């Protein structure tokens, strides 16, 4: 569709790369083919700043559909499914004024990364590849911030002649549980009733020991207990994992599965990964279907599903997942629609009031990018970051930032734990921190670096805001910290 549309000819401006750590922006032109100086269209709302940071391409990777993640060092990390020397995808870091390729997949260690990285308390990142590995059925891998890479599991090690009983094609990715283990789905494999299996949910330790916890489509056709899980799980404050496999479901850490039912008619299909908001409910989006343009919906822990906003061609179609901003609102992207047809960035309140924040240009090679499919991430400097699938100088996507005037904050990992547990506090300019409170209860802590504090959940702590007193002022957590009994 992009090749048939005319490029928007609004006023163009030159923008500069703002460092992820919040330092002053400086003009960048570091690569002959991948310039950090961007020319883009000013279609964001007043008081907001949209900045294209870089253009993807064959050398550094392209086709990214995955959310970025901020590391404990304050840098941003991400993956691409294509590009690099073998065209099997890459892992990269954006820090300050430079992009570094940390790893290029060659097939033996995996290929085609359609899942985001996750950050563990051990300082490493973990992820999955959809293909490649020993059996070419996908892998689980780990990588350190300096690029030390290891494949910790290759799927289809347990083949029974009909299906990979341990699962195959884990394209949805992982979630780090409070225990430190990793949980995730595979789209195929397992002991399901259909050919090649209906998919699985697995637990894997950081050392690579995998346990299959649940098999989809084991009750026979039409797979009433779910089929082909395609989005990451999320662990909510109640300790349950929530996800989607046609139907919505909850699952305990030991594998006890509970169906929450199908999505109601008229709100769309293909729900995104869920996210827990400060009100304790989970929120997600759906794509357009025959009788719906898609929606933002609310899921209560008890299983009640309610649409809170219905999309249209003007507000966009084909939504990514949502992220909870530090102001308590939900932020996301659409890959099509909006005033230019190239997708949007939007904000939606928990009551369902939506504001379009930015409209991407729809023309081929539109310099700001187009077709964003990855979930946004809000870095601790308060700025949102994301990627587009197409557009940019090479028409292979861009990496961008959007500031909406939100200030810096601290992020707690994990976001729920019992008293006495160790947690990481990620934030900007933490050197010299004098105190840490968990909803008013003082905590013991140690400053590890300018962007990281190690703390212990204090006795008597209750659910609420974590506050960190730094020389520059008090920083508050972006979402409530949940204290488990």
C-alpha positions as CSV (number, residue, x, y, z in Angstrom):
1,X,0.0,0.0,0.0
2,X,2.8,2.4,0.7
3,X,4.1,2.5,-2.9
4,X,0.8,3.9,-4.1
5,X,0.5,6.8,-1.8
6,X,1.9,10.3,-2.0
7,X,4.4,11.5,0.6
8,X,3.1,14.2,2.9
9,X,4.7,17.6,2.1
10,X,4.2,19.3,5.4
11,X,6.9,21.5,7.1
12,X,10.2,19.5,7.5
13,X,12.5,20.0,10.4
14,X,15.9,18.6,11.4
15,X,15.9,16.7,14.6
16,X,18.7,15.2,16.7
17,X,19.3,12.1,18.8
18,X,18.5,12.5,22.4
19,X,20.4,10.1,24.5
20,X,18.4,7.4,26.3
21,X,19.9,8.5,29.6
22,X,18.4,12.0,29.3
23,X,21.5,13.9,28.4
24,X,21.4,17.0,26.2
25,X,20.8,16.2,22.5
26,X,23.7,16.6,20.1
27,X,23.7,16.5,16.3
28,X,24.7,13.1,15.1
29,X,25.9,11.9,11.7
30,X,28.0,8.8,12.6
31,X,27.3,6.4,9.8
32,X,27.6,7.1,6.1
33,X,24.5,5.0,5.4
34,X,22.7,5.1,8.7
35,X,22.5,8.7,9.7
36,X,21.2,9.7,13.1
37,X,20.3,13.1,11.8
38,X,16.6,12.8,10.8
39,X,14.2,14.8,8.7
40,X,10.6,14.1,9.6
41,X,7.2,15.6,9.5
42,X,5.9,17.6,12.4
43,X,2.6,15.8,12.9
44,X,2.8,15.3,16.7
45,X,0.7,17.4,19.0
46,X,1.9,20.7,20.5
47,X,4.1,20.2,23.5
48,X,5.4,16.8,22.2
49,X,8.6,16.0,20.4
50,X,8.9,13.2,17.9
51,X,12.4,12.3,16.8
52,X,13.6,9.7,14.4
53,X,16.8,8.3,15.9
54,X,18.1,6.0,13.2
55,X,17.2,4.0,10.0
56,X,17.3,0.3,9.9
57,X,18.9,-1.5,7.0
58,X,20.6,-4.7,5.9
59,X,23.9,-4.1,7.8
60,X,22.3,-3.5,11.2
61,X,19.1,-5.5,10.7
62,X,15.6,-4.7,9.7
63,X,12.0,-5.9,9.9
64,X,11.8,-5.4,13.7
65,X,8.5,-6.1,15.3
66,X,9.8,-6.3,18.8
67,X,9.7,-3.9,21.7
68,X,12.9,-2.3,22.9
69,X,14.1,-2.8,26.5
70,X,16.2,-0.7,28.7
71,X,19.2,-2.4,30.3
72,X,20.5,-1.9,33.8
73,X,23.2,0.3,32.2
74,X,20.5,2.7,30.9
75,X,21.0,1.8,27.2
76,X,18.3,0.5,25.0
77,X,18.5,-3.1,23.5
78,X,16.5,-4.7,20.7
79,X,16.4,-7.3,18.0
80,X,15.7,-7.6,14.3
81,X,14.5,-10.8,12.5
82,X,16.4,-10.0,9.3
83,X,19.7,-8.4,8.2
84,X,23.2,-8.8,9.5
85,X,25.9,-10.7,7.5
86,X,23.7,-13.9,7.3
87,X,20.3,-12.1,7.0
88,X,19.1,-14.1,10.0
89,X,18.7,-11.1,12.3
90,X,20.6,-9.2,14.9
91,X,20.7,-8.0,18.5
92,X,21.7,-4.4,19.0
93,X,22.3,-1.8,21.7
94,X,21.6,2.0,21.4
95,X,23.6,3.9,24.0
96,X,24.1,7.7,24.0
97,X,25.0,8.6,20.4
98,X,25.8,5.2,18.9
99,X,24.2,1.9,17.8
100,X,26.3,-1.3,18.3
101,X,25.4,-4.7,16.8
102,X,26.0,-7.2,19.7
103,X,25.2,-10.4,17.8
104,X,24.4,-11.5,14.3
105,X,22.5,-14.9,14.0
106,X,24.0,-17.4,11.6
107,X,21.2,-20.1,11.8
108,X,23.1,-22.6,14.0
109,X,22.4,-20.3,16.9
110,X,18.9,-19.4,15.8
111,X,17.3,-17.2,13.1
112,X,14.4,-14.8,12.7
113,X,13.8,-13.1,16.1
114,X,10.2,-12.1,16.3
115,X,10.3,-11.8,20.1
116,X,11.6,-9.1,22.4
117,X,14.4,-9.4,24.8
118,X,13.6,-9.7,28.5
119,X,15.9,-8.5,31.3
120,X,16.8,-10.8,34.2
121,X,18.0,-9.8,37.7
122,X,21.3,-11.6,36.8
123,X,22.0,-8.7,34.4
124,X,21.6,-10.8,31.3
125,X,19.0,-10.7,28.5
126,X,17.1,-13.7,27.3
127,X,15.1,-14.3,24.2
128,X,13.8,-16.8,21.6
129,X,14.3,-17.3,17.9
130,X,11.5,-18.7,15.7
131,X,13.8,-21.0,13.7
132,X,17.3,-22.2,13.7
133,X,19.2,-24.1,16.3
134,X,20.2,-27.7,16.3
135,X,16.8,-28.9,14.9
136,X,15.8,-25.7,13.1
137,X,12.7,-25.4,15.3
138,X,13.8,-22.4,17.3
139,X,15.9,-21.6,20.3
140,X,16.2,-19.9,23.7
141,X,19.3,-17.8,24.1
142,X,21.0,-15.5,26.6
143,X,23.2,-12.4,25.9
144,X,25.1,-10.1,28.2
145,X,25.2,-6.3,27.7
146,X,28.7,-6.6,26.2
147,X,27.5,-9.2,23.6
148,X,28.6,-12.5,25.1
149,X,26.0,-14.9,23.5
150,X,25.0,-18.5,24.3
151,X,22.2,-20.7,23.0
152,X,20.8,-22.4,26.1
153,X,18.1,-24.6,24.4
154,X,17.2,-25.9,20.9
155,X,13.6,-27.0,20.5
156,X,12.5,-30.3,19.1
157,X,15.0,-32.3,21.2
158,X,12.0,-34.5,22.1
159,X,10.6,-35.8,18.8
160,X,8.1,-38.7,18.8
161,X,7.8,-39.1,15.0
162,X,4.8,-36.8,14.7
163,X,5.4,-33.7,16.9
164,X,8.1,-32.0,18.9
165,X,6.8,-32.8,22.4
166,X,9.0,-30.0,23.9
167,X,7.4,-27.5,21.5
168,X,8.6,-25.7,18.4
169,X,8.7,-22.2,16.9
170,X,8.7,-20.1,20.1
171,X,8.0,-16.8,18.3
172,X,6.1,-15.1,21.2
173,X,9.1,-14.8,23.5
174,X,9.6,-15.1,27.3
175,X,8.7,-13.5,30.6
176,X,11.1,-13.5,33.6
177,X,9.2,-14.8,36.6
178,X,9.7,-13.6,40.1
179,X,11.6,-16.9,40.7
180,X,14.1,-16.0,38.1
181,X,13.0,-18.8,35.8
182,X,11.8,-18.0,32.3
183,X,8.3,-18.8,31.0
184,X,7.0,-18.8,27.4
185,X,4.8,-20.4,24.8
186,X,5.6,-22.3,21.6
187,X,3.1,-22.0,18.7
188,X,3.5,-25.6,17.6
189,X,4.5,-28.9,19.1
190,X,3.5,-30.6,22.3
191,X,1.0,-33.5,22.7
192,X,-2.0,-31.7,21.2
193,X,-4.7,-33.5,19.1
194,X,-3.8,-31.9,15.8
195,X,-0.8,-32.5,13.5
196,X,2.4,-31.0,14.8
197,X,0.7,-30.2,18.1
198,X,-1.3,-27.2,19.3
199,X,1.6,-25.5,21.1
200,X,2.8,-25.5,24.7
201,X,3.7,-23.3,27.7
202,X,7.2,-24.1,29.1
203,X,9.4,-23.1,32.0
204,X,13.2,-22.9,31.4
205,X,15.9,-22.2,33.9
206,X,18.7,-19.7,33.0
207,X,21.0,-22.8,32.8
208,X,18.7,-24.4,30.1
209,X,16.6,-27.0,31.9
210,X,13.2,-27.0,30.2
211,X,9.9,-28.3,31.6
212,X,6.7,-28.4,29.5
213,X,3.9,-27.1,31.8
214,X,0.9,-27.2,29.5
215,X,-0.1,-28.6,26.1
216,X,-2.8,-26.8,24.0
217,X,-5.5,-28.6,22.0
218,X,-5.4,-31.8,24.1
219,X,-9.2,-32.0,24.4
220,X,-9.7,-32.7,20.7
221,X,-11.1,-30.5,17.9
222,X,-12.1,-27.7,17.9
223,X,-9.3,-27.1,20.5
224,X,-11.5,-25.8,23.2
225,X,-8.6,-25.4,25.6
226,X,-6.7,-23.1,23.3
227,X,-4.5,-23.3,20.2
228,X,-1.3,-21.6,18.8
229,X,-0.3,-19.1,21.5
230,X,1.3,-16.2,19.7
231,X,2.0,-13.5,22.3
232,X,4.2,-13.3,25.4
233,X,2.8,-14.2,28.8
234,X,2.6,-11.6,31.6
235,X,3.0,-12.4,35.3
236,X,0.5,-10.3,37.2
237,X,0.6,-9.2,40.9
238,X,-1.4,-12.3,41.9
239,X,1.5,-14.5,40.6
240,X,-0.6,-15.9,37.7
241,X,0.5,-15.8,34.1
242,X,-2.0,-14.4,31.7
243,X,-1.9,-15.0,27.9
244,X,-3.9,-15.6,24.7
245,X,-4.2,-18.7,22.6
246,X,-7.5,-17.9,20.7
247,X,-9.1,-17.8,24.1
248,X,-7.7,-15.8,27.1
249,X,-6.2,-17.8,30.0
250,X,-4.5,-17.7,33.3
251,X,-1.9,-20.2,34.5
252,X,-0.1,-20.7,37.8
253,X,3.7,-21.1,38.0
254,X,3.3,-24.8,38.4
255,X,1.2,-25.2,35.3
256,X,-2.4,-25.1,36.6
257,X,-4.4,-23.8,33.6
258,X,-7.7,-21.8,33.8
259,X,-9.5,-20.7,30.7
260,X,-11.0,-17.2,30.9
261,X,-13.1,-17.7,27.8
262,X,-13.2,-16.3,24.3
263,X,-13.3,-12.6,23.5
264,X,-16.8,-11.3,23.2
265,X,-18.2,-10.8,19.7
266,X,-17.6,-7.5,18.1
267,X,-14.3,-6.4,19.8
268,X,-11.8,-7.9,17.3
269,X,-9.5,-10.9,17.1
270,X,-5.9,-11.8,17.8
271,X,-5.4,-10.1,21.3
272,X,-2.0,-8.6,22.0
273,X,0.1,-9.4,25.0
274,X,-1.6,-8.1,28.2
275,X,-0.3,-5.5,30.6
276,X,-1.3,-4.9,34.2
277,X,-2.3,-1.3,35.0
278,X,-2.3,0.5,38.4
279,X,-5.9,-0.4,38.9
280,X,-4.9,-4.1,39.1
281,X,-6.7,-5.0,35.8
282,X,-5.1,-6.2,32.7
283,X,-5.4,-4.4,29.3
284,X,-4.8,-5.4,25.7
285,X,-5.7,-4.7,22.2
286,X,-7.3,-6.6,19.3
287,X,-6.9,-6.4,15.6
288,X,-9.6,-5.7,13.1
289,X,-12.0,-8.5,12.2
290,X,-15.1,-8.9,9.9
291,X,-17.4,-7.2,12.4
292,X,-15.0,-5.0,14.3
293,X,-12.2,-2.5,13.7
294,X,-10.4,-3.8,16.8
295,X,-10.5,-2.4,20.4
296,X,-8.7,-1.8,23.6
297,X,-10.2,-4.1,26.2
298,X,-10.0,-4.7,30.0
299,X,-9.6,-8.1,31.6
300,X,-10.3,-8.3,35.3
301,X,-8.4,-11.0,37.4
302,X,-11.8,-12.7,37.7
303,X,-12.1,-13.1,33.9
304,X,-14.5,-10.3,33.0
305,X,-13.7,-8.9,29.5
306,X,-14.9,-5.4,28.6
307,X,-14.0,-3.2,25.5
308,X,-13.1,0.3,26.6
309,X,-12.4,1.8,23.2
310,X,-13.3,0.8,19.6
311,X,-10.9,1.7,16.8
312,X,-11.8,3.2,13.4
313,X,-9.8,4.0,10.3
314,X,-9.0,7.4,11.7
315,X,-7.6,6.1,15.0
316,X,-5.9,3.2,13.3
317,X,-6.0,-0.6,12.8
318,X,-3.7,-3.5,13.7
319,X,-2.6,-2.6,17.2
320,X,0.6,-3.4,19.0
321,X,0.6,-4.3,22.7
322,X,0.2,-1.6,25.3
323,X,2.6,-0.1,27.8
324,X,1.6,1.6,31.0
325,X,3.1,5.1,31.1
326,X,4.4,6.8,34.3
327,X,1.2,9.0,34.2
328,X,-1.0,5.8,34.6
329,X,-2.3,5.9,31.0
330,X,-1.8,3.3,28.3
331,X,0.3,4.0,25.2
332,X,0.4,2.0,22.0
333,X,0.7,2.1,18.2
334,X,-1.3,1.2,15.2
335,X,0.4,-0.1,12.1
336,X,-2.2,1.4,9.7
337,X,-4.8,4.1,9.7
338,X,-4.6,7.6,11.1
339,X,-4.7,10.8,9.2
340,X,-1.9,9.8,6.8
341,X,-2.7,6.0,6.6
342,X,0.8,5.0,7.9
343,X,-0.2,4.2,11.5
344,X,-0.3,6.2,14.7
345,X,1.0,6.5,18.3
346,X,-1.9,6.9,20.8
347,X,-2.7,7.4,24.4
348,X,-5.8,5.9,26.0
349,X,-7.0,6.4,29.6
350,X,-8.2,3.5,31.7
351,X,-11.7,4.8,31.2
352,X,-11.3,4.6,27.4
353,X,-10.6,8.2,26.2
354,X,-8.1,7.9,23.3
355,X,-5.8,10.7,22.0
356,X,-3.8,10.3,18.8
357,X,-0.3,11.6,19.6
358,X,1.4,11.1,16.3
359,X,0.5,10.2,12.7
360,X,3.1,8.4,10.6
361,X,3.5,9.3,7.0
362,X,2.1,6.7,4.6
363,X,4.3,7.1,1.5
364,X,7.0,4.6,0.6
365,X,10.3,5.7,2.2
366,X,8.5,8.2,4.4
367,X,11.4,9.5,6.5
368,X,9.8,9.2,9.9
369,X,8.9,5.6,9.3
370,X,5.6,3.8,8.9
371,X,3.7,0.7,10.0
372,X,4.8,0.4,13.6
373,X,4.1,-3.1,15.0
374,X,6.3,-3.2,18.1
375,X,5.1,-2.3,21.6
376,X,6.5,1.0,22.9
377,X,8.8,1.2,25.8
378,X,9.1,4.1,28.2
379,X,12.7,4.6,29.4
380,X,13.4,6.0,32.9
381,X,14.1,9.5,31.4
382,X,10.3,9.6,30.7
383,X,10.6,9.3,27.0
384,X,8.9,6.7,24.9
385,X,10.9,4.7,22.3
386,X,9.7,2.5,19.4
387,X,10.3,1.1,16.0
388,X,8.6,1.1,12.6
389,X,8.5,-1.8,10.2
390,X,8.8,0.3,7.0
391,X,9.8,3.8,5.9
392,X,13.0,5.7,6.7
393,X,15.9,6.3,4.3
394,X,16.1,2.7,3.2
395,X,12.3,1.9,3.6
396,X,13.3,-0.8,6.1
397,X,12.1,0.9,9.2
398,X,13.2,3.4,11.8
399,X,13.8,3.7,15.5
400,X,12.1,6.8,17.1
401,X,11.4,8.6,20.4
402,X,8.4,10.5,21.5
403,X,8.5,12.9,24.4
404,X,5.1,13.8,25.8
405,X,6.4,15.9,28.7
406,X,6.6,13.1,31.3
407,X,9.5,13.4,33.8
408,X,12.1,10.8,34.9
409,X,11.0,7.9,37.2
410,X,12.3,4.6,38.6
411,X,11.3,1.1,37.5
412,X,11.3,-1.8,39.9
413,X,12.1,-5.4,38.9
414,X,10.3,-7.5,39.7
415,X,7.2,-5.4,40.0
416,X,5.8,-7.7,42.7
417,X,7.6,-9.6,45.5
418,X,7.3,-10.6,49.1
419,X,9.0,-8.7,52.0
420,X,12.7,-9.6,52.3
421,X,13.1,-10.1,48.5
422,X,15.9,-8.5,46.5
423,X,14.8,-6.1,43.8
424,X,16.5,-4.0,41.2
425,X,15.7,-0.3,40.9
426,X,16.4,1.2,37.4
427,X,16.5,5.0,37.0
428,X,18.6,8.0,35.8
429,X,21.3,9.7,37.8
430,X,21.1,7.5,40.9
431,X,24.6,8.2,42.3
432,X,24.3,9.8,45.7
433,X,20.9,8.4,46.5
434,X,20.2,8.9,50.2
435,X,17.0,6.9,50.8
436,X,14.5,4.4,49.3
437,X,10.9,4.0,50.5
438,X,8.4,1.3,49.6
439,X,5.1,3.1,50.1
440,X,6.6,5.0,53.1
441,X,8.6,2.1,54.6
442,X,12.4,2.7,54.5
443,X,14.4,0.0,52.7
444,X,18.0,-1.0,52.8
445,X,19.8,-0.5,49.5
446,X,23.1,-0.2,47.6
447,X,23.8,2.0,44.7
448,X,25.4,-0.1,42.0
449,X,25.8,2.5,39.2
450,X,24.3,5.7,38.0
451,X,21.3,3.7,36.6
452,X,20.9,0.9,39.1
453,X,20.2,0.3,42.8
454,X,19.9,-3.0,44.5
455,X,17.3,-2.9,47.3
456,X,15.4,-5.2,49.7
457,X,11.7,-5.1,50.2
458,X,11.3,-3.9,53.8
459,X,9.3,-5.7,56.5
460,X,5.9,-4.0,56.9
461,X,5.9,-2.7,53.3
462,X,2.5,-2.4,51.6
463,X,1.6,-2.1,48.0
464,X,2.1,1.3,46.5
465,X,4.7,3.8,45.1
466,X,8.4,3.3,45.5
467,X,10.3,6.6,46.0
468,X,14.0,7.2,45.7
469,X,15.7,10.4,47.0
470,X,18.5,11.4,44.8
471,X,20.7,14.6,44.8
472,X,18.5,15.8,41.9
473,X,15.2,15.2,43.7
474,X,12.7,12.5,44.4
475,X,12.0,9.9,41.8
476,X,8.8,7.8,42.0
477,X,8.0,4.4,40.5
478,X,6.1,4.4,37.2
479,X,3.7,1.7,38.4
480,X,2.7,0.5,41.9
481,X,4.9,-2.1,43.5
482,X,2.8,-5.0,44.7
483,X,3.8,-6.7,48.0
484,X,2.9,-10.4,48.1
485,X,1.9,-12.1,51.4
